[in-house]
Amino acid sequence: MKTLKNILVVTCLLLTCSCKKFLEEHPKSVLTPDANLSSAKVARALANGAYQNFSGLLAGQPGSYGGNTWNLMEFMTGKANSDLGQTGFVNFQTLIYSNTSFYFDTWWQQMYLGIGASNLAIQRIPTISAAGLTDEAKNNMVAEARTMRALYYFFLVRMYGAVPKVIEPAKDLNLQVARVPAKQIYDEVIIPDLLAAEKSTLPWKDVTGKVSMGAVESLLADVYLTYAGAAINGGAANYAESAKRSLAVIQNGGYTLFPNYTDMINPANKNTGEFILQVQYAAAIPITNPLTPLTIPNFSGVSKYSDEYGSVWPTDQFIASFPAGDKRVAERQFFYTSYPSSKTPGQTVVFKNHYIYKWFDVTAVTNTTKSDLNYTVYRLADVYLMYAEASNRAGNGPNANAIQYVNAIRARANLAPIGALSMDAFEKEVWIQRYYELCFENKMWFDMLRTRKVHNDVTGAWDNFVGHKTVFNATFADKQLLFPLPKQETDVNPKLLPNNPGF
């Protein structure tokens, strides 16, 4: 497998444990699987190596102007459009994509590189003996690496289904590894890794952005919720496990909903408040969060960026589906329709569509062109809704806590509280709140796959996934349940074949 050959030599950032250096220090060396490991600093470098490809969630797509891995899951929902033909969005709107289309190869590469670095950390950190390096410290660093490996595999199985199981550093170049079923990856890698991390003494939260116990529990809640759903059909016991972990995140404290949506685009709030796990970016380093320029209206002239991409923006039908008075759809909350011109003082540029405001870094847009925002993978609102859905299923109806947490989401949106609802009605309320609250955070596509339901923004009904017609007149079929394995991978590793159905 072409990508897995990179696992033989894994580069790791030599970083100290401080917040500043965790974010800003540049690589100073290369660690290979046979390196002499004899210091606490090297142990920390191995653990930090597991995070290197975390930014792969926002990796640029080679050959695509304005293309980014994040785009894929938004284009697939049928609720996003683009100003840029170079992103390949038409292939996804019309569902004519293939195993050579943009994004599939980049996602695959980035996740397996992350797995390779995590494998190295998991194997080598326990072998290090150094002054001041306790067994507890080593166990916690291994817990970080296990959590990251679980996260990388969690993306892979949801996207591709059966994938190769690689859980130790490669010993040679014979890397033609066959796929194993997604359930096996869950049962033998993802869930065991997270249960092991759960036994560590990681801090409940970590303001430097490293994996915390809150992040472990949030990811485990998501994994069990997905495992219970359509892909694996794990049943009520897994809903209960999901509810247990999400409730722990909520009740153990340390995380609170931000009062205002715009608090989430204030760089001063990174890794605090509502945020549980984020991909770390900083204006002081060369690679900053790419979503700020990607989501600015194309060539609108409202920013200092030389490229304003308009890479992804919401369909009119999705915007119209929000209930009347919902604050999330008000101007400069989650979306915006105008902004002062950066070229003509006193003039306001009015856009032809709604555009995404969730990554609008004011300082970067108006001055520096270096976004200081992180990219959020888990935040408290997500966990509230995971608990509401999982506990509703596990308990055959909503409990008081579940209703309270949904109402907290609704209250921030200036929506009236809900009262007693049936199990089915409450579940659909949770689903629609996930659509609105977490829109354009790469959550919706995975929710569609997990529930096998899609909200029809025109009729207001919940359609079956297979057979749902998008506003682009494309109809989801069984082949949309899994992405194709990239051709460049199957070409060098025939053991990956046959490809997923329809490809």
ROPATI-619540 format. One record per residue (C-alpha): x, y, z; residue in three letters. Coordinates in steps of 0.2 Angstrom, whole numbers, padded with zeros to 4 digits, always signed. Last residue first. Layout:
XYZALA ...
end
This chain:
-0085+0007-0038PHE -0103+0003-0035GLY -0100-0008-0020PRO -0084-0005-0011ASN -0068-0010-0020ASN -0064-0028-0023PRO -0049-0026-0019LEU -0038-0020-0005LEU -0027-0035-0008LYS -0022-0028-0025PRO -0011-0016-0016ASN -0001-0004-0027VAL -0016+0000-0039ASP -0028-0002-0024THR -0020+0013-0016GLU -0019+0025-0031GLN -0037+0020-0035LYS -0043+0027-0019PRO -0055+0016-0010LEU -0073+0021-0014PRO -0083+0030-0001PHE -0096+0020+0008LEU -0115+0022+0011LEU -0116+0032-0006GLN -0116+0015-0016LYS -0133+0011-0008ASP -0141+0025-0017ALA -0143+0044-0014PHE -0153+0053-0027THR -0147+0068-0037ALA -0159+0082-0041ASN -0147+0096-0035PHE -0160+0099-0021VAL -0156+0082-0015THR -0167+0066-0018LYS -0167+0054-0004HIS -0169+0036-0011GLY -0157+0027+0001VAL -0156+0039+0016PHE -0174+0037+0020ASN -0182+0054+0021ASP -0186+0064+0036TRP -0199+0076+0031ALA -0198+0095+0031GLY -0204+0095+0012THR -0190+0107+0005VAL -0176+0104+0018ASP -0178+0085+0017ASN -0169+0079+0033HIS -0160+0064+0029VAL -0161+0047+0038LYS -0150+0031+0038ARG -0146+0036+0056THR -0128+0033+0056ARG -0125+0037+0038LEU -0135+0053+0039MET -0126+0058+0055ASP -0109+0055+0047PHE -0114+0067+0033TRP -0120+0080+0046MET -0104+0080+0057LYS -0091+0089+0046ASN -0093+0105+0056GLU -0103+0113+0042PHE -0119+0112+0053CYS -0116+0107+0071LEU -0131+0117+0078GLU -0143+0116+0064TYR -0141+0098+0059TYR -0138+0092+0077ARG -0154+0101+0082GLN -0163+0092+0068ILE -0157+0075+0074TRP -0162+0080+0092VAL -0179+0085+0087GLU -0181+0069+0077LYS -0176+0059+0092GLU -0189+0068+0103PHE -0203+0064+0091ALA -0198+0046+0090ASP -0197+0044+0109MET -0213+0053+0112SER -0212+0071+0118LEU -0214+0080+0134ALA -0210+0098+0133GLY -0199+0108+0121ILE -0192+0125+0126PRO -0195+0140+0115ALA -0181+0145+0103LEU -0169+0160+0105ASN -0154+0149+0098ALA -0146+0149+0115ARG -0162+0143+0122ALA -0163+0129+0109ARG -0146+0121+0114ILE -0151+0123+0133ALA -0168+0115+0128ASN -0159+0100+0121VAL -0149+0098+0137TYR -0164+0099+0148GLN -0174+0087+0138ILE -0160+0074+0140ALA -0159+0078+0158ASN -0177+0075+0161ALA -0178+0058+0152ASN -0182+0055+0134PRO -0190+0039+0128GLY -0186+0020+0127ASN -0172+0022+0140GLY -0157+0017+0129ALA -0164+0026+0113ARG -0168+0042+0123ASN -0152+0040+0132SER -0142+0039+0116ALA -0151+0054+0107GLU -0150+0066+0122ALA -0132+0061+0127TYR -0126+0064+0109MET -0135+0081+0109LEU -0127+0087+0125TYR -0110+0080+0118VAL -0112+0090+0102ASP -0116+0106+0112ALA -0101+0103+0123LEU -0088+0103+0109ARG -0079+0090+0099TYR -0069+0091+0083VAL -0066+0110+0083THR -0054+0118+0071TYR -0043+0131+0080ASN -0043+0149+0076LEU -0028+0160+0075ASP -0030+0164+0056SER -0016+0172+0047LYS -0022+0185+0034THR -0015+0199+0046THR -0027+0213+0044ASN -0046+0213+0041THR -0048+0194+0038VAL -0035+0188+0050ALA -0041+0200+0064THR -0059+0196+0061VAL -0057+0177+0061ASP -0072+0171+0052PHE -0072+0152+0055TRP -0091+0150+0059LYS -0097+0164+0047TYR -0102+0153+0033ILE -0109+0161+0017TYR -0127+0166+0013HIS -0129+0169-0005ASN -0127+0183-0018LYS -0116+0193-0006PHE -0118+0212-0002VAL -0102+0221-0001VAL -0103+0236+0011THR -0095+0253+0006GLN -0088+0265+0018GLY -0070+0263+0014PRO -0068+0254-0003THR -0055+0241-0004LYS -0058+0230+0012SER -0077+0231+0008SER -0088+0230+0024PRO -0098+0214+0025TYR -0114+0206+0018SER -0124+0190+0019THR -0117+0181+0034TYR -0119+0164+0042PHE -0117+0155+0059PHE -0120+0171+0069GLN -0115+0186+0058ARG -0133+0189+0052GLU -0146+0178+0060ALA -0146+0159+0055VAL -0141+0154+0072ARG -0153+0165+0081LYS -0168+0155+0076ASP -0182+0167+0075GLY -0192+0157+0062ALA -0186+0139+0061PRO -0171+0134+0050PHE -0176+0126+0034SER -0174+0142+0024ALA -0155+0141+0026ILE -0155+0123+0020PHE -0165+0128+0005GLN -0154+0142+0001ASP -0139+0130+0000THR -0125+0133+0012PRO -0108+0139+0006TRP -0092+0130+0002VAL -0076+0135-0007SER -0080+0153-0008GLY -0062+0155-0011TYR -0056+0172-0006GLU -0038+0172-0012ASP -0026+0187-0010SER -0033+0188+0008TYR -0034+0206+0015LYS -0053+0204+0016SER -0070+0210+0010VAL -0065+0210-0009GLY -0078+0198-0014SER -0067+0187-0024PHE -0076+0171-0019ASN -0086+0173-0003PRO -0075+0169+0012ILE -0076+0151+0017THR -0059+0145+0011LEU -0051+0160+0018PRO -0056+0156+0036THR -0056+0138+0034LEU -0037+0136+0031PRO -0033+0137+0050ASN -0015+0142+0050THR +0001+0134+0043ILE +0016+0145+0045PRO +0016+0147+0064ILE +0012+0163+0074ALA -0006+0163+0069ALA -0009+0147+0078ALA -0018+0131+0074TYR -0022+0116+0085GLN -0035+0104+0080VAL -0048+0104+0093GLN -0055+0093+0107LEU -0067+0099+0121ILE -0072+0116+0117PHE -0087+0124+0126GLU -0076+0134+0138GLY -0058+0133+0134THR -0046+0125+0121ASN -0046+0141+0111LYS -0056+0155+0119ASN -0044+0169+0115ALA -0045+0165+0097PRO -0063+0172+0097ASN -0073+0163+0084ILE -0082+0152+0096MET -0087+0167+0107ASP -0097+0172+0091THR -0110+0160+0095TYR -0114+0169+0112ASN -0116+0162+0130PRO -0102+0149+0127PHE -0108+0132+0133LEU -0098+0126+0148THR -0085+0113+0150TYR -0075+0109+0166GLY -0089+0100+0174GLY -0090+0081+0178ASN -0108+0082+0174GLN -0108+0085+0155ILE -0093+0074+0151VAL -0099+0060+0162ALA -0116+0061+0154LEU -0108+0059+0137SER -0099+0043+0143ARG -0114+0035+0151LYS -0126+0040+0136ALA -0114+0031+0124SER -0113+0015+0134GLU -0132+0015+0135ALA -0133+0017+0116TYR -0121+0003+0115ASN -0132-0008+0126ALA -0147-0004+0115ALA -0141-0011+0099GLY -0125-0013+0090GLY -0132-0011+0073ASN -0115-0010+0065ILE -0118+0003+0051ALA -0136+0007+0056ALA -0133+0014+0074GLY -0127+0006+0090ALA -0109+0007+0084TYR -0111+0026+0079THR -0118+0030+0097LEU -0104+0019+0104TYR -0090+0029+0094VAL -0098+0046+0098ASP -0098+0042+0117ALA -0080+0036+0116LEU -0075+0052+0107LEU -0083+0062+0121SER -0075+0051+0134GLU -0058+0052+0127VAL -0059+0071+0125ALA -0065+0074+0142GLY -0051+0063+0148MET -0039+0075+0139SER -0030+0074+0123VAL -0018+0089+0120LYS -0025+0106+0116GLY -0014+0116+0128THR -0029+0120+0139VAL -0031+0101+0144ASP -0047+0095+0152LYS -0051+0080+0163TRP -0032+0078+0166PRO -0026+0061+0159LEU -0025+0048+0173THR -0026+0033+0162SER -0040+0020+0163LYS -0051+0029+0150GLU -0036+0027+0138ALA -0037+0008+0139ALA -0056+0010+0135LEU -0052+0021+0121LEU -0039+0009+0113ASP -0051-0006+0116PRO -0065+0003+0107ILE -0055+0008+0092ILE -0044-0007+0089VAL -0051-0024+0091GLU -0070-0022+0092ASP -0071-0006+0081TYR -0059-0012+0068ILE -0067-0029+0068GLN -0084-0021+0065LYS -0077-0012+0050ALA -0073-0028+0042PRO -0054-0032+0038VAL -0045-0026+0023ARG -0029-0035+0016ALA -0012-0028+0019VAL +0001-0026+0006GLN +0015-0018+0016LEU +0030-0029+0012ASN +0042-0015+0015LEU +0049-0021+0031ASP +0046-0020+0050LYS +0031-0009+0049ALA +0026+0000+0066PRO +0012-0009+0075GLU -0007-0008+0074ILE -0011-0009+0056VAL -0029-0016+0052LYS -0032-0013+0034PRO -0050-0006+0030VAL -0068-0012+0029ALA -0080+0002+0029GLY -0073+0017+0019TYR -0079+0033+0027MET -0086+0028+0043ARG -0072+0015+0045VAL -0058+0028+0041LEU -0064+0042+0052PHE -0065+0030+0067PHE -0048+0023+0063TYR -0040+0041+0064TYR -0049+0044+0081LEU -0044+0027+0088ALA -0026+0031+0084ARG -0028+0048+0092MET -0035+0040+0108THR -0021+0027+0108ARG -0008+0040+0106ALA -0015+0051+0121GLU -0016+0035+0131ALA +0002+0031+0127VAL +0007+0048+0134MET -0004+0045+0150ASN +0005+0028+0153ASN +0022+0036+0151LYS +0018+0049+0163ALA +0011+0036+0175GLU +0026+0025+0173ASP +0037+0040+0178THR +0049+0050+0168LEU +0060+0060+0180GLY +0076+0051+0175ALA +0074+0041+0159ALA +0069+0024+0154SER +0059+0022+0138ILE +0052+0005+0133THR +0034+0011+0137PRO +0036+0025+0124ILE +0041+0014+0110ARG +0025+0004+0105GLN +0012+0016+0108ILE +0022+0030+0100ALA +0026+0020+0085LEU +0008+0015+0082ASN +0002+0033+0084SER +0014+0039+0071ALA +0008+0025+0059GLY -0010+0029+0063ILE -0008+0047+0059GLY +0000+0042+0042LEU -0015+0031+0040TYR -0027+0045+0043MET -0018+0057+0031GLN -0016+0045+0017GLN -0034+0039+0017TRP -0041+0057+0018TRP -0030+0063+0004THR -0034+0048-0007ASP -0053+0051-0005PHE -0052+0070-0007TYR -0053+0073-0026PHE -0060+0059-0038SER -0050+0044-0044THR -0061+0031-0035ASN -0076+0039-0043SER -0088+0054-0041TYR -0104+0055-0051ILE -0115+0059-0037LEU -0122+0075-0045THR -0118+0086-0031GLN -0102+0076-0028PHE -0095+0077-0045ASN -0100+0095-0046VAL -0090+0100-0031PHE -0073+0096-0040GLY -0065+0110-0030THR -0059+0118-0046GLN -0077+0122-0050GLY -0076+0136-0037LEU -0091+0146-0030ASP -0097+0131-0020SER -0113+0123-0014ASN -0118+0114+0002ALA -0134+0105+0008LYS -0132+0089-0003GLY -0124+0081+0011THR -0109+0075+0001MET -0103+0092-0002PHE -0100+0095+0016GLU -0092+0079+0019MET -0079+0082+0005LEU -0075+0100+0009ASN -0066+0096+0025TRP -0053+0087+0015THR -0049+0104+0006ASN -0050+0110-0012GLY -0048+0129-0014GLY -0038+0126-0030TYR -0038+0107-0032SER -0022+0099-0039GLY -0017+0093-0021PRO -0031+0094-0009GLN -0027+0104+0006GLY -0028+0095+0023ALA -0041+0101+0035LEU -0045+0084+0044LEU -0026+0081+0040GLY -0023+0093+0054SER -0023+0078+0066PHE -0009+0072+0055ASN +0005+0077+0067GLN -0005+0073+0083TYR +0003+0056+0085ALA +0020+0064+0084GLY +0016+0073+0100ASN +0017+0056+0109ALA +0034+0052+0101LEU +0041+0069+0105ALA +0035+0068+0123ARG +0045+0051+0124ALA +0060+0060+0116VAL +0059+0074+0129LYS +0058+0061+0143ALA +0074+0054+0137SER +0082+0037+0131SER +0075+0032+0115LEU +0089+0025+0103ASN +0080+0026+0086ALA +0075+0009+0078ASP +0057+0015+0073PRO +0064+0031+0066THR +0064+0048+0074LEU +0068+0063+0064VAL +0075+0079+0071SER +0071+0098+0075LYS +0053+0099+0070PRO +0046+0117+0073HIS +0040+0123+0090GLU +0024+0133+0089GLU +0009+0124+0096LEU +0016+0112+0109PHE +0030+0126+0112LYS +0017+0138+0118LYS +0007+0126+0128CYS +0022+0119+0137SER +0025+0100+0136CYS +0041+0102+0125THR +0041+0098+0107LEU +0052+0087+0096LEU +0040+0085+0082LEU +0039+0067+0075CYS +0043+0060+0058THR +0038+0042+0055VAL +0049+0031+0044VAL +0042+0014+0041LEU +0024+0021+0041ILE +0027+0030+0025ASN +0025+0013+0016LYS +0007+0014+0022LEU +0003+0027+0009THR +0008+0016-0006LYS +0000+0000+0000MET 
end
